Structures are given as C-alpha cells and as structure tokens.
Amino acid sequence: MNKKIKRFHEELKKAGKEKGKSSVIVYFVLRALVITCMILEFLRGDLNNAFLCLLSLVLFLIPFFIEKKLKIELPNTLEIIIMLFIFSAEILGEINNFYGSIPYWDTMLHTLNGFLAAGVGFALFDLLNKNLSSINLSPIFLAIVSFCFSMTIGVLWEFYEYASDMYLLNTDMQKDRIVNEIISVKLNEEGKNIPVVIDGIKYTIVYSEDENGNLIETKIPNGYLDIGLIDTMKDLFVNFIGAICFSTFGYLFILNRDKYHFLSNFIPKKRA
C-alpha cells in the first residue's frame, strides 16, 4: 500500500512538471484542507460529513485518472476549476452550510456545472469528429450534443441528491424552502381533477409520533414547507443556462478557433 501511495505521488509530481505546477499545488492544498475537515468531523462523531470528505478526496483524483487512463489532457484551468468546484460543493456547501448562509451559492455552482459539463461533452464529440474520417459532424450538431450531455449530467446529479436525501445518507441536498401557496388536486374533496388553491399561508402545523407513541407538534413558521421540488427545478434551469452558454460559444469556436481561443481552456483534448 505504501509503495502504491508513493508511486501515485511520484506520478502526480511528474504530471505537475509536464503541465505546470499550479494544478498539483491546488490539489495538495485542497486535499490537506479536506483531510483536516474529515478528522474534525470524525472527532465530532458526524460520520455523514466524514463520508462526504472521503468522497471529495476520491473525486479530486478523477482528473488525474482521466488523463492517465484515457490519454486525455485536461487544460490547467479546467482541472483547477473542477477541484475548486468539488471543494465548494461538498466541503463549503454541504459541510459548512454555504448553501444556507450565502445567497445564490447553489445557483452559482449549478450554473458552472452546466457550463463545464457542456465542455466535456463538446470535447468528446469534437475528438471523435477529428479522429474518424468517416464521421463529419456539423458545428450545430456538436453544440446540440454538448448541450444534451450537460443536461444529462445535471439530471443524474439531481438523482444523486434525491437518493442521498431519501435512501443513502439522510441529508438535505435538495434544499427545502418556505412557500405561501399550495395548488393541488389532492385537496379537492370531490375527487375531481381540478386543483384547489390555498393562498396566503401563515404557518403550518405538523403532527408526528415518537417511538413511544407520544404526539409531537412541529410548527413551520411563515408558510408551508416545499420538500425540494423548487430547488431541483431551479438547479436544472441554471444548469440549462450554463449549457446554453457553452454550447453557443462552442459553436462559434468550431467556426473560428482562433477568435474564440479562450474556450480551449475548458475543453479537454487528446494527448499528443
């Protein structure tokens, strides 16, 4: 095991020399912060957060393994952004509650995710287009494919959030929010498919039982609690915006690679 870890560090250093030290420095700094956070969460007895730290450490390795196993070169800018994105989402967002304490933190990350995922999808098919003479994809088709790839990644991430909340970790990744209006056919006492509207909700009382059968009353102030639907749809919408932005620039990039050269900082390419 020690030999494998030593060899892995040597390969990281070699990669740093080949590409520049910036991404390797960011990796080691973020890894040290995550390990410190994981130790603290273990001491506090919060195993869910400790698992998120461990998951972050694993995710940090994905860019390195993509380059090593698939022979694809990730631009330094993209690699650093990916690692910062993971750290911002899991460590700052979930564990340190930046999602709750900093407005639009979640919105910013999901928009960035839509942009970056579109870049990955664009690169996959752009490489295919360049290396197979039998395939000649048009720029507009590449843009559409990159958009669809990004939206698929966004949907899969929402599946993960739902599974974590409901089945895996008992988290609240699909953040709830207070609403003041309910529109539902479930409330129609006649059983008709006509929605009933309850507006101006001031508070909600929820009654539950503990394991001993004692009644527990929980008051939700200022309205009714939406359990994640609004957050999910908002995340998909901003992912849509990020995907549209990259797909548009990707289309222009294919038409004039010199003029839109800045986009190459976000597009993986095949190693020479």
C-alpha positions in Angstrom: 0.0 0.0 0.0 2.8 2.4 0.9 4.5 1.7 -2.4 1.3 2.4 -4.3 0.8 5.7 -2.5 4.5 6.7 -3.1 4.2 5.8 -6.8 1.0 7.8 -7.1 2.7 10.9 -5.6 5.6 10.4 -8.0 3.1 10.3 -10.9 1.4 13.4 -9.6 4.7 15.3 -9.4 5.6 14.1 -13.0 2.2 15.4 -14.2 2.9 18.7 -12.5 6.2 19.0 -14.3 4.6 18.2 -17.6 1.7 20.6 -17.3 2.9 23.2 -14.8 2.7 23.1 -11.0 -0.4 25.1 -10.5 -3.0 22.3 -10.6 -0.8 20.0 -8.5 -0.3 22.7 -5.9 -4.1 23.3 -5.8 -4.7 19.6 -5.4 -2.4 19.2 -2.4 -3.7 22.3 -0.7 -7.3 21.3 -1.1 -6.5 17.7 -0.1 -4.9 18.9 3.1 -7.9 21.0 3.9 -10.3 18.2 3.2 -8.3 15.7 5.4 -8.3 18.2 8.2 -12.1 18.7 7.9 -12.6 14.9 7.8 -10.6 14.4 11.0 -12.7 17.1 12.7 -15.9 15.5 11.6 -14.8 12.1 12.9 -14.0 13.7 16.3 -17.4 15.3 16.3 -19.0 11.9 15.5 -20.6 13.1 12.3 -20.0 10.1 10.0 -22.1 11.6 7.2 -19.9 14.6 6.8 -16.8 12.4 7.2 -18.0 10.3 4.3 -18.5 13.5 2.2 -14.9 14.4 2.9 -13.8 11.0 1.8 -15.9 11.2 -1.3 -14.3 14.6 -2.1 -10.8 13.1 -1.8 -11.9 10.4 -4.3 -13.4 13.0 -6.7 -10.2 15.0 -6.6 -8.5 12.0 -8.3 -10.8 11.9 -11.2 -9.0 14.4 -13.4 -5.7 12.6 -12.8 -7.1 9.2 -13.8 -8.9 10.6 -16.8 -5.5 11.8 -18.1 -3.6 8.7 -17.2 -6.1 6.0 -18.3 -7.9 7.7 -21.2 -4.9 9.6 -22.6 -6.8 12.9 -22.5 -5.2 16.1 -21.5 -7.2 18.4 -19.3 -6.2 22.1 -19.5 -4.8 23.5 -16.3 -7.7 26.0 -16.0 -10.3 23.3 -16.3 -8.5 21.0 -13.8 -8.3 23.7 -11.2 -11.9 24.7 -11.6 -13.0 21.1 -11.3 -11.2 20.7 -8.0 -12.4 24.0 -6.7 -15.9 23.1 -7.7 -15.8 19.8 -5.8 -14.4 21.6 -2.7 -17.0 24.4 -3.0 -19.9 21.9 -3.4 -19.1 19.3 -0.8 -16.9 20.9 1.9 -18.0 24.5 1.8 -21.6 24.0 0.5 -22.7 20.9 2.4 -20.5 20.6 5.5 -20.0 24.3 6.2 -23.5 25.3 5.1 -22.6 27.8 2.4 -25.8 26.8 0.6 -27.8 28.1 3.5 -25.7 31.1 4.6 -24.5 32.5 1.3 -27.2 33.6 -1.2 -27.0 32.0 -4.7 -24.1 29.8 -3.7 -26.0 26.7 -5.0 -27.2 28.6 -8.1 -23.6 29.7 -9.0 -22.3 26.1 -8.7 -25.1 24.5 -10.8 -24.6 27.2 -13.5 -20.9 26.4 -13.6 -21.6 22.7 -13.6 -23.8 23.2 -16.7 -21.0 25.1 -18.4 -18.2 22.7 -17.6 -20.3 19.5 -18.4 -21.1 21.0 -21.8 -17.4 21.5 -22.4 -16.7 17.8 -21.6 -19.5 16.7 -23.9 -18.3 19.0 -26.6 -14.7 17.7 -26.3 -15.8 14.0 -26.5 -17.5 14.5 -29.9 -15.0 17.1 -31.2 -12.3 14.5 -30.7 -14.4 11.9 -32.4 -15.0 14.3 -35.3 -11.3 14.9 -35.7 -10.1 11.3 -35.5 -12.6 9.4 -37.6 -12.6 10.3 -41.3 -16.0 8.5 -41.7 -17.7 11.0 -39.4 -18.1 14.7 -40.1 -20.4 16.3 -37.5 -21.6 19.8 -38.2 -20.9 22.6 -35.7 -24.6 23.0 -34.8 -24.8 19.2 -34.1 -21.8 19.4 -31.8 -23.4 22.3 -30.0 -26.6 20.4 -29.5 -24.8 17.2 -28.3 -22.7 19.2 -25.8 -25.9 20.8 -24.5 -27.7 17.5 -24.2 -24.7 15.9 -22.5 -24.6 18.7 -19.9 -28.3 18.4 -19.2 -28.0 14.7 -18.7 -25.2 15.2 -16.2 -27.4 17.8 -14.4 -30.3 15.3 -14.2 -28.1 12.5 -12.9 -26.8 14.8 -10.2 -30.3 15.6 -9.1 -30.9 11.8 -9.0 -27.9 11.5 -6.7 -29.2 14.4 -4.4 -32.6 12.7 -4.2 -31.1 9.3 -3.4 -28.8 10.8 -0.8 -31.8 12.5 0.9 -34.2 9.6 0.8 -32.2 6.4 0.9 -28.4 6.8 1.5 -27.3 9.5 3.9 -30.5 11.2 5.3 -29.1 14.5 4.0 -31.0 17.6 2.8 -29.2 18.2 -0.5 -32.5 19.1 -2.2 -32.9 22.2 0.0 -36.4 22.8 1.3 -38.0 26.2 1.1 -41.0 28.0 2.5 -43.9 28.7 0.2 -47.1 30.6 0.8 -49.3 28.9 -1.7 -50.4 25.3 -2.4 -52.0 24.3 -5.7 -53.1 20.6 -5.7 -55.9 18.4 -6.9 -55.2 16.2 -3.9 -57.1 18.8 -1.8 -60.2 18.5 -4.0 -62.7 16.8 -1.7 -64.9 15.8 -4.6 -62.1 13.8 -6.2 -62.2 15.9 -9.4 -59.1 16.8 -11.4 -59.5 20.4 -10.5 -56.7 22.0 -8.5 -57.5 23.6 -5.2 -55.6 26.8 -4.4 -54.6 27.7 -0.8 -53.0 31.1 -0.8 -51.6 33.4 1.9 -50.4 30.5 4.2 -49.1 32.0 7.5 -47.8 28.8 9.2 -48.1 25.0 9.1 -48.6 22.6 12.0 -47.2 19.1 11.6 -48.2 16.3 14.0 -46.0 13.2 14.3 -45.4 10.5 16.8 -42.2 9.4 18.6 -41.2 5.7 19.1 -43.3 5.7 22.3 -46.5 6.9 20.6 -46.3 10.4 22.1 -47.7 13.2 19.9 -45.2 15.8 18.7 -46.3 19.1 17.3 -43.9 21.0 15.0 -44.7 24.5 13.8 -43.4 25.7 10.4 -43.5 29.5 10.5 -44.2 31.8 7.6 -45.8 29.3 5.3 -45.7 25.7 4.0 -42.5 23.6 3.5 -41.8 22.6 -0.1 -39.6 19.5 0.1 -37.1 20.0 -2.6 -39.1 20.4 -5.9 -38.4 24.1 -6.3 -34.7 23.6 -5.6 -34.4 20.8 -8.1 -36.2 22.7 -10.9 -34.1 25.8 -10.1 -30.9 23.7 -10.3 -31.9 22.2 -13.7 -32.8 25.7 -15.0 -29.5 27.3 -14.2 -27.7 24.1 -15.5 -29.7 24.8 -18.7 -28.3 28.4 -18.8 -24.7 27.2 -18.3 -25.1 24.5 -21.0 -26.6 27.1 -23.4 -23.7 29.5 -22.9 -21.0 26.9 -23.5 -22.9 25.3 -26.5 -23.2 28.8 -28.1 -19.5 29.6 -27.6 -18.7 26.0 -28.7 -20.5 26.5 -32.0 -18.6 29.8 -32.6 -15.3 28.1 -31.6 -15.7 25.5 -34.3 -16.3 28.2 -36.9 -13.4 30.3 -35.8 -11.0 28.6 -33.3 -8.5 31.5 -33.3 -11.0 34.1 -32.4 -12.6 32.1 -29.6 -9.3 30.5 -28.4 -10.1 31.2 -24.8 -12.6 28.4 -24.9 -9.7 25.9 -25.3 -9.0 26.5 -21.5 -12.2 24.5 -20.8 -12.0 21.8 -23.5 -10.1 18.5 -22.8 -8.1 17.3 -25.8 -6.3 14.1 -26.8 -2.7 13.8 -25.7 -0.1 14.2 -28.5 
